[in-house]
């Protein structure tokens, strides 16, 4: 019988390296998002909840988001 994971996560050969912006220095530095990159996917999560849900974006979608956010 297969086990059911109620919070499925992408399985990696090795864990991705998460980082956050150098601009994320307000207070305790947790008011930000963290980003991890793999060849096909950009992962984004809340720095206050590293075990919580994450977004998985294509590199093209990430580039569009960064361009939009940088223009506002």
SULPE-V651349 format. One record per helix or strand of 2 or more residues. SS is the DSSP state (alpha for helix, beta for strand). FROM is the first residue (numbers start at 1). TO is the last residue. If there is no record, write none. Layout:
ss: <SS | SS>
from: <FROM | FROM>
to: <TO | TO>
This chain:
ss: <beta | beta | beta | alpha>
from: <33 | 42 | 54 | 59>
to: <37 | 46 | 57 | 70>
